[in-house]
Amino acid sequence: MAVEGGMKCVKYLLFFFNFIFWLCGFALIIVGVMVQVSLHKTFMIHDATASAAPIVIITVGVLIFFIAFFGCCGAWKENHCMITTFAVLLSLIIVAEIAAAILGYVFRNKLSKIVQDSLTDMINHYQNNSKEFHDAVDQIQEKWKCCGVNSSSDWRNFSPDGNTVPDSCCKIVTTNCGKNAMTDASKVYQKGCHDVVETFVRNNIQWVIVAAIVIAILQVMGVVFACLLMRSIRSEYEVM
């Protein structure tokens, strides 16, 4: 027997919300991938903690993408078992998203040290590494107009003269523009990259947290609608 009255409205609302969840899952995958790529391509972070939040978000997005199937089919067919499965799985996803948000917040508290250690490691291994590694470091310095970790003097071991920096530190990049110009403010950026990189990573983490919280709120509404529809379907069976 089909649900009637107000519960029919709940049925269609649940179907609509599952379509929204499907879009949310897709959005979470995109957000997670973008943050992961930003952290590990633009800025080579070696601390595994940095990857935890975006990986959790990507995983949750994939799960939501498939769990929405149970909600859509269950609502359309008014199948009590499928709707129950959907509600349980969605509740677990909400818990995972809250955990991701907490993880992102905790990561923010140790962000400054991770950035400091990672940039220092990149500078120390700059000369004895691949061209891709060089390009990544150079891209950071050119893009954000900075040099070294805290200042251009962090490159003092870059060459035997102790006064040369990579050309990517130059305000106008040309071949050998950084030679004997470490402290020349007219040629080389004196500001380090630590602060600007930390701000960049922090902003990405904040987007992950906001995405997780907003979608979790929408999903709570979905669980409520699912429970209402489950109760209505069960009541119809009891009447029969």
Beta strands, then each sheet from edge to edge (+ up, - down):
end
